[in-house]
């Protein structure tokens, strides 16, 4: 897992892992902290945007909260 850089200093995202057609996002808090988003569940555009934001280190938590992409699995 890659640590999320959190350039804004206020994210609930702790880290992430990526594959060809998926991203797993691990949050710092919450009952269920790991969510996997796939092309099939959230759509290719959403997953690729989350990958870009994760790599950049800013905006991922906000993107997820605002766009509410469907996840394939959690916990």
HELIX and SHEET records of a PDB file:
HELIX    1   1 UNK A   39  UNK A   42  1                                   4    
HELIX    2   2 UNK A   44  UNK A   56  1                                  13    
HELIX    3   3 UNK A   60  UNK A   67  1                                   8    
SHEET    1   A 5 UNK A   2  UNK A   3  0                                        
SHEET    2   A 5 UNK A  13  UNK A  19 -1                                        
SHEET    3   A 5 UNK A  22  UNK A  27 -1                                        
SHEET    4   A 5 UNK A  34  UNK A  38 -1                                        
SHEET    5   A 5 UNK A  73  UNK A  74 -1                                        
END                                                                             
